[in-house]
Amino acid sequence: MLRHERVAENDEYECYENIYPSRALASCLWALTKAGLDSKEVAEKAVLCARDRVMEMTPQDDTTITWTMARARFRADALKYLTPMLSRALREKRMNARDKAMLLWTIAEHSSDGLLEDPPLEDLSTLAEGITRDLQASLISDSFTNADIIVLLLSYSRLAQCGRSPEDAKTAILSLHRALYGRVNSLDLSSLCFAWFLIAVSEFSDPALQGPIALATAQKMSRPGITASPQDAANAILALQKSSGIDDIEKLIREPLRTACIKAIVDEPRKGRDEDARANHLLTLAMAGPEALRLGSEEVDRIVSALTDCAPGFSQQQQVRCLMSLAKLLKRHGKSKESELLAAITQVQDALLLTASNSRPKGSDLLAMCWSQLKLTQYLTRTGGSLSQDNRKFLSRLRRTMHHAVEQRRIPWPELCENIQLLHSAGVFDSLSYEAKSELWRSASYRQKKGVPRPERRDASLGAGV
C-alpha cells in the first residue's frame, strides 16, 4: 500500500504499464479509492494501461476499473475501451452479483453527473438494460448481499432522477424491494434506514411492503443500546415523509422515530464530525420533520435554537434551505412560536444579503427565496402583521436580483414559466421589465399563468421597479 501511495504522490503512473498485470491494476485502484487517494490523474493513466490489457481482464477487473473511474469523476468517454468486454461478459453470464451492482452504480454515477456522451451513453445504456433483464429473469438469490441490493436500488433511483431509467425496470425494482423485505431482520440500522428511504421514494414502491419495513426501522431505532447516527435519522425522516400504507401503525412508528431523530440530530451532535454534513441533517429535520414526525412546539423550539446557532456557518445554499424551513415552521407553528421564528427569519435574511452581494445565487435558490418570502407575507397578512424594515430590505434586494437573473437568462425559461404564479404572488413578477414579463407571460401555458394578469406597458420612467 505504501508503494501505491508513493506512486500516486510522485505522479509515477508510467510504472503501471510495466509492473501491474490487469488484476493487480484493478486491486491497486480499488485500494487507492478506498484510501481516498483516487484522482482524475490516476484514472487517466489507469485507462491508458487498461486499454492495452482489455483481452486479459476478467469481468471483475473490468467492473472494478470502471467503478474507480466513476468515483474519480473521470470523463466517461474513456469507458469506450472497456464496454465491449463488459457487454460480452454480461451476455455470457460471467458477471456475479457484485459486478452487476458496481457496474449499474457506475452507469448511474456518470449519468447523473452529465459525463455521458455518445458513444459511451449508448453502450452503457445497453449495459443497464442487460443488467435489468438479468434481474427480471432470475430470483434475487443469496449471491446478492444486502449491500449489493441497496446499491442496485440506489442506482435505479439515480437513473430515474436523470431520466435514463432502463425500459421495463419495474419488475427488477420490485424484485429488489421484495428481497430487502425478506431480509429486514438481517439489516443493520444504517442499512435499514437507507433501504426504507430508497423504497419509499421509488415510483414503483408497493405500499404493502412499506409498513413492515417502517415498523422494523422504528423498533430497531428505539432498542436500548442502539444509537442512530444523524444520517440514519435523516434517511428515516425522508422515508417517513414519502411513505404510504402506514396509517394503521402510524403511532407505533412516529413516536419512537421522533425521539430517536431529535436525539441524533439536535441533542447529541457528533463532535469532530463533518460540520457541513451535520448542518444538512439539521436542515432535513427542519424541512421535513415537522410534518413527518408531527413535532410539537417544544421540539420546534429546540430545532429553531439549533438553526440559529449553526446559521453563521451555513453556505449560501444552506441559508436558503434554512429560510425555507423557517417559513414552513412559521406556517405550522407561528401561533405559539411567532416571535422566535420571525427573529430567526430576519437573521437568515440578513446573512443572505451579505452572501448574495459577493456571489450570484443559483436560479433554484432564487425561486426558493421567492417561495419563502411569499409564505412570510401570507402569514403576516393572515395575522394582521406587516413586513419589518429588514424584511422589506430583503424583498427589495430579492426583486433586483431576480430582475437581473431573468434579464440575463440565468434561470431556465421553462422553470420560470412553471413558477410564474409564485413570482406574481411573491411580488417579484411585477418588478421585471415589460419585455421580460410579456415574453414570460406568452411562454407560460394557460395552467401555469392562471391568475397572473397580462402585463401592460407603463410609462418608461417607471422602469423595471428596481
C-alpha positions in Angstrom: 0.0 0.0 0.0 2.9 2.4 0.8 4.2 1.7 -2.7 0.8 2.6 -4.1 0.7 5.8 -2.2 4.2 6.7 -3.4 3.2 6.1 -7.0 0.2 8.3 -6.6 2.0 11.1 -4.8 5.0 11.3 -7.2 3.0 11.0 -10.4 5.0 7.9 -11.5 2.0 6.4 -13.2 4.0 5.1 -16.1 5.2 2.2 -14.0 1.6 0.8 -14.1 2.4 -0.4 -17.6 5.4 -2.3 -16.6 4.6 -3.5 -13.1 0.9 -4.3 -12.8 -1.0 -7.0 -14.6 -4.7 -6.4 -15.0 -5.7 -8.0 -11.7 -3.0 -6.0 -9.7 -4.0 -2.8 -11.5 -7.7 -3.3 -10.5 -6.7 -4.1 -6.9 -4.4 -1.1 -6.7 -7.1 1.3 -8.0 -9.6 -0.2 -5.5 -7.2 0.3 -2.6 -6.3 3.9 -3.7 -10.0 4.7 -3.9 -10.9 3.2 -0.5 -7.9 5.1 1.0 -9.1 8.4 -0.5 -6.1 8.7 -2.8 -8.1 8.4 -6.1 -7.9 11.3 -8.6 -8.6 12.0 -12.2 -4.9 11.8 -12.9 -4.7 8.3 -11.5 -7.8 7.3 -13.5 -6.4 8.7 -16.7 -3.2 6.8 -16.5 -5.1 3.6 -15.5 -7.2 3.9 -18.6 -4.2 4.1 -20.8 -2.8 1.0 -19.2 -6.2 -0.9 -19.2 -6.8 -0.1 -22.9 -3.8 -2.3 -23.8 -4.8 -5.1 -21.5 -8.5 -5.5 -22.2 -8.2 -9.0 -23.5 -6.5 -10.3 -20.3 -9.1 -8.8 -17.9 -11.7 -10.7 -16.1 -15.2 -9.1 -15.7 -14.3 -8.4 -12.1 -11.2 -6.4 -13.1 -13.2 -4.5 -15.7 -16.0 -3.5 -13.3 -13.6 -2.5 -10.6 -11.7 -0.2 -13.0 -14.9 1.4 -14.3 -16.1 1.8 -10.7 -12.9 3.6 -9.7 -13.2 5.9 -12.7 -16.7 6.9 -11.7 -15.6 7.6 -8.1 -12.9 9.9 -9.5 -15.5 11.7 -11.7 -13.3 10.7 -14.7 -14.7 11.5 -18.2 -17.0 8.8 -19.4 -15.7 8.6 -23.0 -12.7 6.6 -21.7 -15.1 3.8 -20.9 -15.4 3.0 -24.6 -12.3 0.8 -24.4 -13.9 -1.3 -21.6 -17.6 -1.5 -22.5 -17.3 -4.2 -25.3 -15.8 -6.7 -22.8 -18.4 -5.8 -20.2 -21.2 -6.4 -22.7 -19.7 -9.8 -23.7 -19.3 -10.8 -20.1 -22.9 -9.9 -19.3 -24.2 -11.9 -22.3 -22.1 -14.9 -21.4 -23.4 -14.8 -17.8 -19.9 -14.3 -16.4 -20.8 -11.4 -14.1 -21.6 -12.0 -10.4 -24.0 -10.0 -8.3 -21.3 -7.6 -7.0 -20.1 -6.9 -10.6 -23.7 -6.0 -11.7 -24.2 -3.7 -8.7 -20.9 -1.9 -9.2 -21.5 -1.6 -12.9 -25.0 -0.2 -12.6 -23.8 2.3 -10.0 -21.0 3.4 -12.4 -23.6 4.0 -15.1 -25.9 5.9 -12.7 -23.0 8.0 -11.4 -21.9 9.1 -14.9 -25.5 9.7 -16.0 -26.4 11.9 -13.0 -23.1 13.9 -13.3 -23.7 14.6 -17.0 -20.5 12.9 -18.0 -22.1 10.6 -20.6 -21.9 11.4 -24.3 -22.1 9.3 -27.4 -20.9 6.6 -27.9 -20.5 5.6 -24.2 -24.0 6.7 -23.4 -25.5 4.3 -25.9 -23.1 1.5 -24.8 -23.7 2.0 -21.1 -27.5 2.3 -21.5 -27.4 -1.1 -23.3 -25.4 -2.5 -20.3 -28.0 -1.1 -17.9 -30.8 -2.7 -19.9 -28.9 -6.0 -19.9 -28.5 -6.0 -16.1 -32.2 -5.2 -15.8 -33.2 -8.1 -18.0 -31.0 -10.4 -15.9 -32.7 -9.2 -12.7 -36.1 -9.7 -14.2 -35.4 -13.2 -15.4 -34.0 -14.6 -12.1 -34.7 -14.5 -8.4 -32.6 -12.3 -6.2 -30.6 -15.2 -4.7 -28.3 -15.4 -1.7 -25.4 -14.5 -4.0 -26.7 -10.9 -3.7 -25.6 -9.4 -0.4 -27.7 -6.8 1.3 -25.2 -4.2 0.2 -25.5 -5.3 -3.5 -29.3 -5.0 -3.4 -29.1 -1.5 -1.8 -26.5 -0.3 -4.4 -28.7 -1.6 -7.2 -31.8 0.3 -5.8 -29.7 3.4 -5.4 -28.5 3.1 -9.0 -32.0 2.7 -10.3 -33.2 5.7 -8.3 -30.4 8.0 -9.7 -31.1 6.8 -13.2 -34.8 7.6 -12.8 -33.9 11.1 -11.5 -31.9 12.0 -14.6 -34.5 10.4 -17.0 -32.3 7.4 -18.0 -34.0 4.6 -16.3 -33.9 1.3 -18.3 -37.1 0.2 -20.0 -39.2 -2.2 -18.1 -37.3 -1.7 -14.9 -40.4 -2.1 -12.7 -40.1 -5.9 -12.4 -36.5 -5.8 -11.4 -37.0 -3.0 -8.9 -40.0 -4.7 -7.3 -37.9 -7.9 -7.0 -35.2 -6.0 -5.2 -37.8 -4.4 -2.9 -39.2 -7.9 -2.0 -35.7 -9.2 -1.4 -35.0 -6.5 1.1 -38.3 -7.1 2.8 -37.4 -10.7 3.2 -34.1 -9.8 4.8 -35.3 -7.0 7.0 -34.2 -8.7 10.2 -30.6 -9.1 8.9 -30.1 -5.5 8.1 -28.2 -3.2 10.5 -29.8 0.1 11.4 -28.0 2.2 8.8 -28.8 -0.2 6.0 -32.4 -0.5 7.2 -33.0 3.3 7.2 -31.4 3.7 3.8 -33.3 0.8 2.4 -36.6 2.2 3.7 -35.8 5.6 2.1 -35.0 4.0 -1.3 -38.2 2.0 -1.3 -40.3 5.0 -0.1 -39.1 7.3 -2.8 -39.4 4.8 -5.6 -42.2 5.3 -8.2 -42.8 1.6 -8.2 -43.0 1.2 -4.4 -45.5 -1.3 -3.0 -47.4 0.2 0.0 -47.8 -3.3 1.4 -44.0 -3.5 1.9 -43.5 -0.1 3.4 -45.5 -0.6 6.6 -43.5 -3.6 7.9 -40.2 -2.0 6.9 -41.1 1.2 8.6 -42.2 -0.6 11.8 -38.9 -2.7 11.8 -36.9 0.5 11.5 -38.8 2.2 14.3 -38.4 -0.8 16.6 -34.7 -1.2 15.9 -34.0 2.5 16.3 -35.7 2.5 19.7 -33.9 -0.5 21.1 -31.7 0.1 24.2 -28.1 0.4 23.4 -28.7 1.3 19.7 -27.9 4.9 18.8 -28.9 6.3 15.4 -26.5 8.4 13.5 -27.6 11.8 12.1 -27.5 10.3 8.6 -29.7 7.4 9.8 -32.2 9.9 11.3 -32.3 12.0 8.2 -33.0 8.9 6.0 -35.8 7.8 8.3 -37.4 11.3 8.3 -37.3 11.5 4.5 -38.6 7.9 4.2 -41.5 8.6 6.6 -42.4 11.8 4.7 -42.7 9.8 1.4 -44.2 6.6 2.9 -47.7 5.3 2.2 -49.5 2.3 3.7 -48.6 3.1 7.3 -51.8 4.7 8.6 -52.8 1.7 10.8 -49.4 1.7 12.6 -48.7 5.5 12.5 -48.4 5.9 16.3 -46.2 2.8 16.6 -43.8 4.4 14.1 -43.8 8.1 14.7 -43.3 8.3 18.4 -40.1 6.2 18.6 -38.7 7.9 15.5 -39.5 11.3 16.8 -37.5 10.7 20.0 -34.6 9.0 18.2 -34.3 11.6 15.4 -34.3 14.6 17.7 -31.7 12.9 19.9 -29.4 12.0 17.0 -29.6 15.4 15.2 -30.2 18.0 17.8 -29.4 16.7 21.3 -26.2 14.7 20.7 -24.3 16.2 17.7 -21.1 14.3 17.0 -18.1 16.4 17.9 -15.4 16.4 15.3 -17.7 15.2 12.6 -18.2 16.9 9.3 -19.9 20.2 10.2 -21.3 20.6 6.7 -23.0 17.1 6.9 -24.4 18.0 10.4 -25.9 21.2 9.0 -27.6 19.3 6.2 -29.0 16.7 8.6 -30.4 19.6 10.8 -31.9 21.2 7.7 -33.5 18.0 6.7 -35.1 17.7 10.1 -36.3 21.3 10.0 -37.7 20.9 6.4 -39.4 17.5 6.6 -39.5 16.7 10.3 -42.5 18.9 11.5 -44.9 17.2 9.1 -43.3 13.7 9.0 -42.8 13.4 12.8 -45.7 15.6 13.9 -43.4 17.7 16.0 -44.7 19.7 19.0 -43.8 23.2 20.0 -41.1 22.0 22.4 -39.3 20.1 19.6 -39.7 23.1 17.2 -38.2 25.4 19.8 -35.1 23.2 20.0 -34.8 23.0 16.2 -35.0 26.7 15.8 -32.4 27.2 18.6 -30.1 24.8 16.8 -30.6 26.5 13.4 -29.9 29.9 15.0 -26.6 28.6 16.5 -25.5 27.0 13.2 -26.7 29.6 10.8 -23.5 31.8 10.8 -21.5 28.8 9.3 -24.1 27.9 6.6 -23.2 28.1 3.0 -25.5 30.2 0.8 -27.5 27.2 -0.4 -27.8 26.1 3.2 -29.0 29.5 4.2 -31.7 29.3 1.5 -32.8 25.9 2.8 -32.8 27.3 6.3 -35.1 30.2 5.2 -37.5 27.8 3.6 -37.6 25.6 6.7 -38.3 28.5 8.9 -41.1 29.7 6.6 -42.7 26.3 6.8 -42.4 26.2 10.6 -43.9 29.7 10.7 -46.9 28.5 8.8 -47.3 25.4 11.0 -46.3 26.7 14.4 -46.5 30.5 14.1 -49.2 30.9 16.7 -47.0 29.6 19.5 -43.5 30.5 18.2 -44.1 33.6 16.2 -41.5 35.9 17.8 -38.7 33.3 17.8 -39.4 32.3 14.1 -39.6 35.9 12.9 -36.4 36.7 14.6 -34.7 33.7 13.1 -36.0 34.6 9.6 -34.7 38.1 9.9 -31.3 36.7 11.0 -31.1 34.4 8.0 -32.3 37.1 5.6 -29.5 39.4 6.9 -26.9 36.7 6.3 -28.3 36.1 2.7 -28.0 39.8 2.0 -24.3 39.7 2.9 -23.5 36.5 0.9 -25.6 37.5 -2.1 -23.6 40.7 -2.6 -20.4 38.6 -3.2 -21.9 35.9 -5.4 -24.6 35.2 -7.9 -27.3 32.9 -6.4 -28.5 29.9 -8.4 -31.8 30.1 -10.1 -33.3 27.4 -7.9 -32.1 29.3 -4.8 -33.7 32.5 -6.1 -37.0 30.7 -6.6 -36.7 29.1 -3.1 -36.2 32.6 -1.6 -39.3 33.8 -3.5 -41.3 30.9 -2.1 -40.1 31.7 1.5 -40.9 35.4 1.0 -44.4 34.5 -0.2 -45.1 32.3 2.9 -43.8 35.1 5.2 -46.1 37.7 3.5 -49.1 35.4 3.6 -48.6 34.6 7.3 -48.3 38.3 8.2 -51.3 39.2 6.1 -53.4 36.5 7.7 -52.4 37.5 11.2 -52.7 41.3 10.6 -48.9 41.9 10.8 -46.7 43.7 8.3 -43.2 43.3 6.9 -40.5 44.8 9.1 -37.9 47.2 7.7 -35.4 44.3 7.4 -38.0 42.1 5.6 -38.7 44.9 3.1 -35.0 45.4 2.6 -34.6 41.7 1.8 -37.6 41.8 -0.6 -36.2 44.8 -2.4 -32.9 43.1 -2.9 -34.6 39.9 -4.0 -36.6 41.7 -6.6 -33.5 43.4 -8.0 -31.5 40.1 -8.1 -34.4 38.2 -9.7 -34.8 41.0 -12.3 -31.2 40.7 -13.3 -31.3 36.9 -13.3 -34.3 36.8 -15.6 -33.0 39.5 -17.9 -29.6 37.7 -18.2 -31.4 34.3 -18.7 -29.6 32.8 -15.7 -32.8 30.8 -14.9 -34.0 28.3 -17.4 -37.1 29.7 -19.1 -39.3 26.5 -18.6 -38.5 26.7 -14.9 -39.6 30.4 -14.8 -42.8 29.5 -16.7 -43.6 26.8 -14.2 -43.2 29.3 -11.3 -44.8 32.3 -12.8 -47.7 32.2 -10.3 -45.1 32.1 -7.4 -43.3 35.1 -8.9 -46.5 37.0 -9.2 -47.7 36.2 -5.7 -44.4 37.0 -4.1 -44.4 40.4 -5.8 -41.4 39.7 -7.9 -43.1 39.3 -11.3 -44.2 43.0 -11.3 -40.6 44.2 -10.8 -39.5 42.7 -14.1 -39.2 44.8 -17.2 -42.2 44.9 -19.5 -40.4 43.0 -22.2 -39.4 40.2 -19.8 -42.9 40.0 -18.3 -44.5 39.9 -21.7 -42.3 37.1 -23.0 -42.7 35.1 -19.8 -46.4 35.5 -19.9 -46.7 34.5 -23.5 -44.4 31.5 -23.0 -46.3 30.1 -20.0 -49.2 27.7 -20.5 -52.8 28.6 -19.5 -52.5 26.4 -16.4 -49.2 28.0 -15.4 -50.3 31.6 -15.7 -53.8 31.3 -14.4 -54.5 34.2 -12.2 -51.5 36.2 -13.4 -52.7 39.4 -15.2 -51.5 40.2 -18.7 -48.6 42.7 -18.5 -49.4 46.2 -19.5 -46.9 48.7 -20.8 -46.3 51.6 -18.5 -44.6 54.9 -18.8 -40.8 54.3 -19.4 -39.9 56.5 -16.5 -41.3 53.8 -14.1 -38.5 51.5 -15.3 -38.5 47.9 -14.0 -39.4 48.8 -10.4 -35.8 48.1 -9.2 
